Amino acid sequence: MTAERLMVAFAGTSLPDELASALRVNAFAGVTLFRDHNVESIGQVRALTTQLQAAARADSRPLLIATDQEGGQLNALGEGPTQFAGAMALGATGDVELAERVARATGRELRALGVNVDYAPVCDLATTPDNPALGIRSFGDEPQAVAALAGATVRGLLAEGVAASAKHFPGAGDSTADTHLGLATVEADAALIEERELVPFRAAIEAGAQLVMAGHVCVPALTGDDELPASLSAAVLHDLLRDRLGFEGLTITDALDMRALAQGAAQIVDVITAVRAGEDLMLGTADSELIERLEQGLAQAQLRGLVDRAATAAVAGRLAGLRDWISSFAEPGLEVVGCAEHRALATELAMRSVTLVRNDDGLLPLRPGPETRIAVVGSPPTRITPADTSDTVRLTLADAVRRRWPLTDEIVTSPEPEPAELAEIRNRLELYDLIVNGSAAAHLRPSQAELARAVLAAGKPTVSVALRTPWDLCAYESARTYICTYGILEPSMEALAAVLFGERSPTGRLPVHIGNLHPRGHGLSLDA
């Protein structure tokens, strides 16, 4: 059945009657849960996934229930699950065993919540700082290092009964556009793609990834077409992924509402093209009209011979095999979600990933005098890309600093501070003896760079912190004390404060180059 090609989605924190009815009569592959649409609490998610499985067509096999639980800046299941720092933080530790432990904990919590597919790991290489959709979602920019961590993540998820999805094939890191908003292109030649982009995907497949998610990114060197996304290309999905890499699992598109694809009525043409090219599953979003249109369009395409029936049968076989594998695992109780063991693991990751890049004035560790006043400056977290849940996070850096030094104030700017606000902040800083400034995306957002430069221009001892990617240093090279945390979640903020005050020595190493300023692998230590 063509409905079996669809991963559907919906708006609501409980199962809508319309979807419940559809699940009873349609053999949809599964459902994707999104934070904005479906998540309120741990108990609510568990109740929802139970409802979904109960409503699904009874054939003794579980419905696929998937989500984007990458960690870091993309935590699709809200604040209840353990807040792990994410891929680039793992890259900064360089510890494959730690990556597998984090993935196992993530997988255990997903299964407890009734989720059996994770759209992770990200296998893209962070080779292009100007890529707005990637950033800390990547493990780093070195193929072999990323491959090792991607493979470990796959093994960890699989050990807990969660299917892993390597994305975004054949590699979308070396592009400068966000495919949520439009078409992106990787200009690398075939030889470079072979020795660079494909390395992590090979490792993920060898580790047992059951799904590969194709990116809506143009790769002319592989497709011969500078307007055809890889997700619609038989050369990528069949010739490369199936024949050359030997992948035998399920292929799935990235989300169909991304503007790299046609939208509206024309979208069915791209979807049929994707199916004919070798896509098994279509990742739908919370648009019931879209799902109905796709279901009807695919059925008509198969009736007219545009969709090969043998291929459809092969998809059904692969899907049945995955469902049988999922059903072989028991689901743990909700008590594992956010448990003390997992929180300790999140703390370990955060502590081990903090990277000291510069300490030119010997400012760290901080040794404030009795009357020293500290200002913690920053903007509220915002989404850099739709694949981002950062705007749901309350930044706790000032709280963590204040616990160690009570004479600490927080200065929160607007998301995009204007010159007048920057001047006011610079004047306010005259009242303080020491500044901690956190930037989230200064290398991408000029206003963030201006804020960082305004803080430095105040002339006070300043610790500059890249709260996401290390590349922010390129936007304010005059910073003499510079630290990277690879994330804004509470464990990373606590780890940062511990390093600032000398409770812990930083042990992280840069998983990417910072332009010509610092090579990969750079990182300084302090005496604890």
TORSEVO-979357 format. One record per residue (C-alpha): x, y, z. Coordinates in nm, 2 decimals. Layout:
BEGIN
       px       py       pz
        X        Y        Z
...
This chain:
BEGIN
       px       py       pz
     0.00     0.00     0.00
     0.12     0.35    -0.08
     0.02     0.48     0.26
     0.30     0.27     0.40
     0.54     0.51     0.24
     0.43     0.79     0.48
     0.56     0.91     0.81
     0.27     1.13     0.92
     0.26     1.41     1.17
    -0.02     1.61     1.35
    -0.09     1.90     1.58
    -0.20     1.81     1.93
    -0.08     1.67     2.26
    -0.33     1.39     2.25
    -0.44     1.17     1.95
    -0.69     1.35     1.73
    -1.00     1.15     1.63
    -0.93     1.20     1.26
    -0.58     1.05     1.29
    -0.70     0.77     1.51
    -0.95     0.67     1.25
    -0.69     0.69     0.97
    -0.45     0.47     1.17
    -0.71     0.20     1.20
    -0.76     0.18     0.82
    -0.43     0.29     0.68
    -0.10     0.12     0.71
     0.10     0.43     0.76
     0.47     0.36     0.83
     0.46     0.57     1.14
     0.43     0.91     1.31
     0.69     1.18     1.38
     0.65     1.38     1.70
     0.76     1.75     1.70
     0.82     1.96     2.00
     0.61     2.25     1.88
     0.31     2.03     1.81
     0.31     1.73     2.04
     0.51     1.78     2.36
     0.41     1.90     2.70
     0.55     1.66     2.96
     0.70     1.32     3.00
     0.38     1.16     3.11
     0.18     1.33     2.83
     0.43     1.20     2.56
     0.41     0.85     2.70
     0.03     0.86     2.70
     0.03     0.99     2.35
     0.26     0.72     2.21
     0.04     0.46     2.39
    -0.26     0.60     2.22
    -0.09     0.59     1.88
     0.01     0.23     1.91
    -0.34     0.13     2.03
    -0.50     0.31     1.74
    -0.26     0.17     1.47
    -0.37    -0.11     1.25
    -0.33    -0.43     1.45
    -0.09    -0.66     1.28
     0.12    -0.75     1.58
     0.40    -0.51     1.47
     0.46    -0.17     1.63
     0.40     0.16     1.45
     0.72     0.36     1.39
     0.72     0.66     1.63
     1.01     0.89     1.55
     1.15     1.22     1.66
     1.46     1.45     1.64
     1.63     1.39     1.97
     1.98     1.50     1.87
     2.07     1.67     2.20
     2.22     2.01     2.21
     2.02     2.26     2.01
     1.76     2.01     1.89
     1.57     1.83     2.17
     1.24     1.74     2.02
     1.09     1.59     2.34
     1.12     1.89     2.56
     1.28     1.96     2.90
     1.18     1.63     3.07
     1.45     1.40     2.91
     1.81     1.44     3.01
     1.96     1.75     2.86
     2.27     1.62     2.68
     2.50     1.88     2.52
     2.49     1.72     2.17
     2.72     1.63     1.88
     2.98     1.90     1.88
     3.03     1.87     2.25
     3.10     1.50     2.20
     3.34     1.60     1.92
     3.53     1.82     2.17
     3.58     1.53     2.41
     3.69     1.30     2.12
     3.57     1.01     2.33
     3.40     0.74     2.13
     3.30     0.54     2.44
     3.14     0.84     2.59
     2.94     0.90     2.27
     2.81     0.54     2.29
     2.71     0.59     2.66
     2.52     0.91     2.58
     2.34     0.74     2.29
     2.24     0.45     2.51
     2.10     0.68     2.77
     1.92     0.87     2.50
     1.78     0.55     2.35
     1.67     0.42     2.69
     1.47     0.74     2.75
     1.32     0.74     2.41
     1.20     0.38     2.45
     1.06     0.47     2.79
     0.86     0.75     2.62
     0.74     0.51     2.35
     0.96     0.65     2.07
     1.14     0.39     1.87
     1.31     0.59     1.59
     1.56     0.87     1.64
     1.65     1.10     1.35
     2.01     1.09     1.45
     2.31     1.09     1.42
     2.40     1.39     1.20
     2.68     1.27     0.98
     2.74     1.60     0.81
     3.09     1.75     0.84
     3.11     2.11     0.99
     3.35     2.22     0.71
     3.16     2.55     0.64
     3.11     2.79     0.93
     2.85     2.98     0.73
     2.61     2.68     0.71
     2.32     2.81     0.93
     2.14     2.48     0.95
     2.43     2.27     1.10
     2.66     2.43     1.36
     2.68     2.23     1.68
     2.46     1.96     1.53
     2.78     1.82     1.37
     3.05     1.63     1.56
     3.32     1.83     1.38
     3.50     1.88     1.05
     3.74     1.58     1.04
     3.59     1.28     0.86
     3.75     1.00     1.06
     3.67     1.16     1.39
     3.31     1.22     1.29
     3.28     0.87     1.16
     3.39     0.72     1.49
     3.14     0.92     1.69
     2.86     0.86     1.44
     2.92     0.49     1.45
     2.93     0.50     1.84
     2.60     0.69     1.84
     2.44     0.43     1.61
     2.56     0.14     1.83
     2.43     0.31     2.15
     2.08     0.37     2.01
     2.06     0.02     1.87
     2.16    -0.13     2.20
     1.84     0.01     2.35
     1.61    -0.08     2.07
     1.59     0.26     1.89
     1.64     0.27     1.52
     1.91     0.52     1.41
     1.89     0.74     1.11
     2.21     0.86     0.95
     2.15     1.21     0.80
     2.17     1.41     0.57
     2.30     1.19     0.30
     2.53     1.23     0.11
     2.64     1.51     0.33
     2.51     1.87     0.36
     2.78     2.03     0.57
     2.96     2.20     0.29
     2.68     2.44     0.19
     2.59     2.79     0.29
     2.21     2.78     0.26
     1.94     2.64     0.49
     1.73     2.39     0.31
     1.44     2.47     0.53
     1.43     2.80     0.34
     1.55     2.72    -0.01
     1.78     2.51    -0.22
     2.14     2.45    -0.10
     2.43     2.32    -0.30
     2.75     2.12    -0.22
     3.00     2.22    -0.48
     3.27     1.96    -0.40
     3.38     1.72    -0.67
     3.31     1.35    -0.66
     3.66     1.26    -0.53
     3.64     1.50    -0.24
     3.29     1.38    -0.15
     3.42     1.02    -0.15
     3.71     1.09     0.08
     3.53     1.34     0.30
     3.15     1.35     0.31
     3.09     0.97     0.27
     3.32     0.86     0.55
     3.08     0.91     0.84
     2.79     0.76     0.65
     3.00     0.45     0.57
     3.07     0.42     0.95
     2.71     0.47     1.04
     2.59     0.20     0.80
     2.86    -0.04     0.91
     2.75     0.02     1.27
     2.40    -0.09     1.17
     2.19     0.23     1.10
     1.85     0.11     0.99
     1.76     0.43     0.82
     1.94     0.69     0.60
     1.78     1.03     0.57
     1.86     1.20     0.24
     1.92     1.57     0.24
     1.73     1.82     0.02
     2.07     1.95    -0.11
     2.20     1.96    -0.46
     2.52     1.77    -0.52
     2.60     1.82    -0.89
     2.91     1.61    -0.89
     2.69     1.31    -0.81
     2.37     1.39    -0.99
     2.49     1.59    -1.29
     2.22     1.84    -1.21
     2.26     2.17    -1.02
     1.88     2.19    -0.94
     1.80     1.83    -0.84
     1.81     1.76    -0.46
     1.99     1.45    -0.36
     1.67     1.33    -0.20
     1.52     1.30    -0.55
     1.82     1.14    -0.73
     1.85     0.78    -0.83
     2.22     0.83    -0.87
     2.25     0.92    -0.50
     1.98     0.69    -0.35
     2.02     0.38    -0.57
     2.36     0.39    -0.74
     2.56     0.53    -0.45
     2.37     0.44    -0.13
     2.23     0.10    -0.23
     2.48    -0.03    -0.49
     2.81     0.12    -0.37
     2.77     0.15     0.00
     2.56    -0.16     0.03
     2.28     0.00     0.25
     1.99    -0.24     0.30
     1.77    -0.05     0.54
     1.50     0.21     0.48
     1.56     0.54     0.31
     1.36     0.85     0.42
     1.34     1.20     0.30
     1.41     1.50     0.51
     1.09     1.70     0.60
     0.86     1.76     0.30
     0.78     2.12     0.41
     1.13     2.24     0.35
     1.15     2.50     0.08
     1.42     2.32    -0.11
     1.13     2.11    -0.25
     0.82     2.23    -0.43
     0.53     2.32    -0.20
     0.16     2.31    -0.25
     0.00     2.12    -0.54
     0.33     2.08    -0.72
     0.48     1.89    -0.43
     0.33     1.55    -0.54
     0.56     1.57    -0.85
     0.87     1.59    -0.62
     0.74     1.31    -0.40
     0.67     1.08    -0.69
     1.02     1.16    -0.82
     1.16     1.07    -0.48
     0.98     0.74    -0.47
     1.10     0.65    -0.83
     1.45     0.75    -0.73
     1.46     0.52    -0.44
     1.31     0.69    -0.13
     1.12     0.44     0.08
     0.96     0.68     0.33
     0.83     1.04     0.31
     0.86     1.26     0.61
     0.54     1.45     0.64
     0.46     1.74     0.87
     0.16     1.84     1.07
    -0.06     1.93     0.77
    -0.35     1.69     0.73
    -0.43     1.83     0.38
    -0.08     1.75     0.27
    -0.09     1.39     0.40
    -0.42     1.33     0.22
    -0.29     1.48    -0.10
     0.03     1.27    -0.08
    -0.16     0.95     0.00
    -0.40     1.00    -0.29
    -0.13     1.11    -0.53
     0.09     0.81    -0.45
    -0.20     0.57    -0.49
    -0.28     0.73    -0.83
     0.09     0.71    -0.93
     0.10     0.34    -0.85
    -0.23     0.28    -1.04
    -0.08     0.45    -1.35
     0.25     0.26    -1.32
     0.46     0.55    -1.21
     0.55     0.36    -0.89
     0.69     0.02    -0.92
     0.49    -0.24    -0.73
     0.79    -0.46    -0.67
     0.97    -0.16    -0.52
     0.67    -0.10    -0.30
     0.67    -0.46    -0.19
     1.04    -0.43    -0.11
     0.97    -0.13     0.11
     0.70    -0.33     0.29
     0.95    -0.60     0.36
     1.21    -0.37     0.50
     0.95    -0.19     0.71
     0.83    -0.53     0.85
     1.18    -0.63     0.94
     1.24    -0.30     1.13
     0.91    -0.34     1.31
     1.00    -0.69     1.41
     1.34    -0.57     1.54
     1.17    -0.30     1.75
     0.92    -0.53     1.90
     1.20    -0.76     2.03
     1.30    -0.49     2.29
     1.11    -0.43     2.62
     1.02    -0.07     2.70
     1.17     0.06     3.03
     0.96     0.25     3.28
     0.93     0.63     3.29
     1.16     0.65     3.59
     1.47     0.63     3.36
     1.38     0.96     3.19
     1.59     1.23     3.35
     1.72     0.99     3.61
     2.02     1.07     3.83
     2.25     0.83     3.64
     2.17     1.01     3.31
     2.20     1.36     3.46
     2.54     1.26     3.59
     2.63     1.15     3.24
     2.51     1.49     3.10
     2.73     1.66     3.36
     3.03     1.45     3.26
     2.98     1.54     2.89
     2.94     1.91     2.96
     3.24     1.92     3.19
     3.47     1.73     2.95
     3.37     1.94     2.65
     3.44     2.29     2.77
     3.73     2.42     2.56
     3.97     2.70     2.66
     4.10     2.85     2.34
     4.27     3.17     2.47
     4.39     3.28     2.81
     4.63     3.54     2.69
     4.61     3.77     3.00
     4.60     3.48     3.25
     4.26     3.59     3.35
     4.15     3.24     3.43
     4.08     3.10     3.67
     3.89     3.40     3.81
     4.01     3.53     4.14
     3.78     3.81     4.22
     3.86     4.05     4.51
     3.61     4.11     4.80
     3.43     4.39     4.62
     3.46     4.27     4.26
     3.14     4.31     4.06
     3.07     4.07     3.77
     2.83     4.13     3.48
     2.71     3.84     3.27
     2.60     3.97     2.93
     2.41     3.79     2.66
     2.10     3.78     2.44
     1.80     3.55     2.48
     1.84     3.22     2.30
     1.67     3.22     1.96
     1.64     2.97     1.67
     1.91     2.99     1.41
     1.73     2.74     1.19
     1.39     2.57     1.22
     1.58     2.26     1.32
     1.64     2.42     1.65
     1.47     2.43     1.99
     1.70     2.69     2.15
     1.42     2.95     2.20
     1.27     2.71     2.46
     1.58     2.73     2.68
     1.63     2.97     2.96
     2.00     3.07     2.97
     2.13     2.99     3.32
     2.49     3.11     3.29
     2.43     3.41     3.53
     2.27     3.18     3.79
     2.57     2.95     3.77
     2.82     3.24     3.81
     2.61     3.39     4.09
     2.62     3.07     4.29
     2.99     3.11     4.30
     3.01     3.49     4.33
     2.70     3.67     4.47
     2.81     4.01     4.34
     2.70     3.91     3.99
     2.44     4.08     3.77
     2.29     3.97     3.45
     2.25     4.20     3.15
     2.01     4.06     2.89
     2.00     4.24     2.56
     1.73     4.22     2.29
     1.78     3.94     2.03
     1.92     4.19     1.77
     2.06     4.49     1.97
     2.06     4.82     1.79
     2.35     5.08     1.82
     2.17     5.28     2.08
     2.12     4.97     2.30
     2.49     4.88     2.25
     2.60     5.22     2.36
     2.38     5.19     2.67
     2.52     4.85     2.76
     2.88     4.98     2.72
     2.80     5.26     2.96
     2.64     5.02     3.21
     2.96     4.81     3.21
     3.15     5.09     3.36
     2.99     4.98     3.69
     3.16     4.64     3.68
     3.50     4.50     3.73
     3.48     4.18     3.53
     3.26     4.08     3.23
     3.15     3.74     3.10
     3.00     3.78     2.76
     2.82     3.49     2.59
     2.76     3.50     2.21
     2.54     3.25     2.03
     2.60     3.31     1.66
     2.83     3.61     1.62
     2.98     3.47     1.31
     2.64     3.46     1.14
     2.46     3.75     1.30
     2.62     4.10     1.27
     2.43     4.24     1.57
     2.58     3.96     1.79
     2.92     4.04     1.67
     2.86     4.41     1.74
     2.75     4.33     2.09
     3.07     4.13     2.16
     3.28     4.40     2.02
     3.10     4.67     2.23
     3.16     4.46     2.54
     3.53     4.43     2.46
     3.55     4.80     2.39
     3.44     4.88     2.75
     3.80     4.79     2.84
     3.72     4.57     3.14
     3.87     4.22     3.19
     3.64     4.01     2.98
     3.58     3.64     2.93
     3.43     3.58     2.59
     3.22     3.26     2.56
     3.11     3.10     2.24
     2.79     2.93     2.35
     2.74     2.75     2.03
     3.00     2.71     1.76
     3.37     2.81     1.81
     3.37     3.02     1.50
     3.23     3.32     1.69
     3.60     3.42     1.76
     3.63     3.51     1.39
     3.38     3.79     1.46
     3.57     3.94     1.75
     3.93     3.84     1.72
     4.05     4.09     1.98
     3.91     3.87     2.26
     4.20     3.76     2.48
     4.01     3.51     2.69
     3.80     3.28     2.49
     3.60     2.96     2.59
     3.37     2.73     2.39
     3.08     2.54     2.55
     2.91     2.40     2.23
     2.56     2.45     2.38
     2.34     2.66     2.61
     2.17     2.38     2.82
     2.20     2.40     3.20
     2.48     2.13     3.24
     2.70     2.32     3.00
     2.64     2.65     3.18
     2.73     2.48     3.51
     3.04     2.33     3.36
     3.15     2.67     3.22
     3.11     2.84     3.56
     3.31     2.56     3.72
     3.59     2.62     3.48
     3.58     3.00     3.52
     3.63     2.97     3.89
     3.90     2.70     3.87
     3.69     2.42     4.01
     3.76     2.22     3.70
     4.04     2.24     3.44
     3.91     2.25     3.08
     3.98     1.94     2.89
     3.79     1.99     2.56
     3.97     2.03     2.23
     3.84     2.21     1.92
     3.66     1.97     1.69
     3.68     2.22     1.41
     3.92     2.48     1.27
     3.86     2.84     1.37
     3.96     3.00     1.04
     4.33     3.06     1.05
     4.32     3.15     1.42
     4.33     2.80     1.58
     4.37     2.45     1.44
     4.14     2.15     1.52
     4.26     1.98     1.84
     4.36     2.31     2.01
     4.27     2.35     2.37
     4.43     2.49     2.68
     4.44     2.36     3.04
     4.44     2.53     3.38
     4.56     2.40     3.71
     4.26     2.28     3.90
